[in-house]
């Protein structure tokens, strides 16, 4: 397993990483893939980014969300600059 974003302490399998980087062409596709990888459909159905609200949603794990943001930002910058993605 490898870290999603260095220093995040959130890990994923190398196969998931390769799938994410080889099969997503936009940052939006990457974000959707990361959400599906780290959160089950059941968790996402009763959660949101901040928790609470009128329906009493649960808060998604902030450690995982921050790691996803770091990966998303790195990926987005490389797409904008036409840099190969490692």
Residue frames relative to the residue before (quaternion, step in Angstrom):
aa qw qx qy qz dx dy dz
X 1.0000 0.0000 0.0000 0.0000 0.00 0.00 0.00
X 0.1556 -0.7775 0.6050 0.0728 3.53 -1.17 0.68
X 0.5786 -0.5870 0.4332 0.3648 3.56 -1.22 0.48
X 0.5328 -0.6176 0.4779 0.3261 3.55 -1.07 0.77
X 0.7636 -0.0258 0.0665 0.6417 3.54 0.93 -0.99
X 0.5513 -0.6429 0.3964 0.3544 3.64 -0.74 0.94
X 0.8125 0.2445 -0.2121 0.4848 3.54 -0.93 0.99
X 0.5519 0.6577 -0.3790 0.3452 3.60 1.25 -0.11
X 0.2531 -0.7785 0.5186 0.2467 3.59 1.16 -0.62
X 0.5437 0.5222 -0.4280 0.4985 3.56 1.17 0.71
X 0.1201 -0.8371 0.5337 0.0021 3.55 -0.65 1.16
X 0.0379 -0.7655 0.6410 0.0402 3.50 -1.30 0.51
X 0.6000 -0.5703 0.4198 0.3722 3.53 -1.28 0.36
X 0.6152 -0.5670 0.4079 0.3655 3.54 -1.14 0.68
X 0.6216 0.5495 -0.3375 0.4447 3.60 1.04 -0.74
X 0.6431 0.5044 -0.3214 0.4783 3.61 1.02 -0.77
X 0.6346 0.5294 -0.3259 0.4591 3.56 1.00 -0.85
X 0.6809 0.4901 -0.2939 0.4580 3.58 0.85 -0.97
X 0.6277 0.5228 -0.3316 0.4719 3.58 1.01 -0.77
X 0.6571 0.5199 -0.3106 0.4489 3.57 0.91 -0.92
X 0.7495 0.4168 -0.2338 0.4580 3.57 0.80 -0.96
X 0.7193 0.4387 -0.2586 0.4726 3.61 1.09 -0.56
X 0.7768 0.3654 -0.1781 0.4811 3.59 1.08 -0.62
X 0.6575 0.4355 -0.3367 0.5145 3.60 1.20 0.15
X 0.2303 -0.8071 0.5350 0.0969 3.53 -0.80 1.04
X 0.7647 0.2518 -0.1625 0.5705 3.57 1.18 -0.40
X 0.6352 -0.5272 0.3993 0.3989 3.53 -1.26 0.36
X 0.6138 0.5547 -0.3410 0.4464 3.59 1.10 -0.65
X 0.6435 0.5023 -0.3166 0.4831 3.57 1.02 -0.79
X 0.6299 0.5268 -0.3304 0.4653 3.57 1.04 -0.77
X 0.6481 0.5190 -0.3201 0.4562 3.59 0.91 -0.89
X 0.6610 0.4958 -0.3083 0.4714 3.59 0.93 -0.85
X 0.6441 0.5148 -0.3236 0.4641 3.59 0.96 -0.81
X 0.6577 0.5088 -0.3106 0.4606 3.59 0.94 -0.87
X 0.6346 0.5215 -0.3334 0.4628 3.60 0.96 -0.81
X 0.6801 0.4840 -0.2855 0.4708 3.59 0.93 -0.90
X 0.6455 0.5331 -0.3170 0.4457 3.58 1.09 -0.69
X 0.8023 0.3468 -0.1591 0.4590 3.57 0.82 -0.98
X 0.7796 0.2513 -0.1426 0.5556 3.59 1.16 -0.45
X 0.4237 -0.6910 0.5220 0.2654 3.57 -0.92 0.91
X 0.6423 -0.5202 0.3939 0.4022 3.56 -1.24 0.39
X 0.6187 0.5485 -0.3387 0.4490 3.58 1.10 -0.73
X 0.6595 0.4928 -0.3062 0.4780 3.60 0.95 -0.86
X 0.6814 0.4913 -0.3014 0.4511 3.59 0.87 -0.90
X 0.6159 0.5710 -0.3461 0.4181 3.60 1.10 -0.62
X 0.7819 0.2905 -0.1542 0.5296 3.60 1.10 -0.60
X 0.6772 0.4757 -0.2745 0.4897 3.59 1.25 0.33
X 0.0309 -0.7492 0.6552 0.0917 3.50 -1.40 0.18
X 0.7565 -0.4151 0.2507 0.4389 3.58 -1.27 0.05
X 0.8099 0.2974 -0.1254 0.4897 3.59 0.93 -0.86
X 0.4354 -0.6779 0.4797 0.3475 3.59 1.18 -0.36
X 0.7279 0.4541 -0.3075 0.4115 3.54 -1.32 0.04
X 0.4170 0.6959 -0.5306 0.2456 3.53 -1.08 -0.76
X 0.7363 -0.4315 0.2964 0.4287 3.54 -1.31 0.10
X 0.7330 0.4164 -0.2338 0.4844 3.57 1.06 -0.68
X 0.4716 -0.7141 0.4208 0.3009 3.60 1.26 0.12
X 0.1389 0.8269 -0.5313 0.1207 3.56 0.96 0.82
X 0.4598 -0.6309 0.5492 0.2981 3.53 -1.28 0.51
X 0.4509 -0.6614 0.5217 0.2949 3.56 -1.19 0.49
X 0.4384 -0.6730 0.5248 0.2819 3.58 -0.94 0.90
X 0.6412 -0.5513 0.3729 0.3820 3.58 -1.15 0.66
X 0.3670 -0.7722 0.4724 0.2142 3.63 -0.44 1.18
X 0.5918 0.5651 -0.3756 0.4352 3.62 1.08 -0.55
X 0.6728 0.4764 -0.2885 0.4870 3.56 0.95 -0.90
X 0.6422 0.5270 -0.3287 0.4493 3.60 0.94 -0.83
X 0.6624 0.5012 -0.3111 0.4618 3.60 0.94 -0.83
X 0.6281 0.5145 -0.3330 0.4795 3.60 1.04 -0.73
X 0.6458 0.5141 -0.3146 0.4688 3.58 1.01 -0.82
X 0.6343 0.5243 -0.3326 0.4606 3.59 0.98 -0.79
X 0.6437 0.5243 -0.3215 0.4554 3.58 0.97 -0.83
X 0.6684 0.4809 -0.2977 0.4831 3.60 0.93 -0.87
X 0.6415 0.5348 -0.3131 0.4521 3.58 0.96 -0.90
X 0.6754 0.4947 -0.2998 0.4574 3.60 0.88 -0.93
X 0.6422 0.5146 -0.3210 0.4687 3.58 0.95 -0.86
X 0.6661 0.5046 -0.2876 0.4679 3.59 0.93 -0.95
X 0.6597 0.5213 -0.3081 0.4451 3.60 0.91 -0.91
X 0.6541 0.5092 -0.3176 0.4604 3.59 0.91 -0.88
X 0.6663 0.4959 -0.3119 0.4614 3.59 0.95 -0.82
X 0.6275 0.5224 -0.3444 0.4635 3.60 1.01 -0.71
X 0.6701 0.5096 -0.2992 0.4491 3.57 0.92 -0.90
X 0.7566 0.3735 -0.1928 0.5008 3.57 1.04 -0.75
X 0.4125 -0.7345 0.4441 0.3052 3.60 1.30 0.16
X 0.3394 0.7228 -0.5131 0.3147 3.56 1.00 0.91
X 0.5130 -0.6291 0.4700 0.3468 3.62 -0.94 0.77
X 0.3642 -0.7335 0.5387 0.1982 3.56 -1.02 0.84
X 0.2524 -0.7834 0.5482 0.1485 3.59 -0.76 1.01
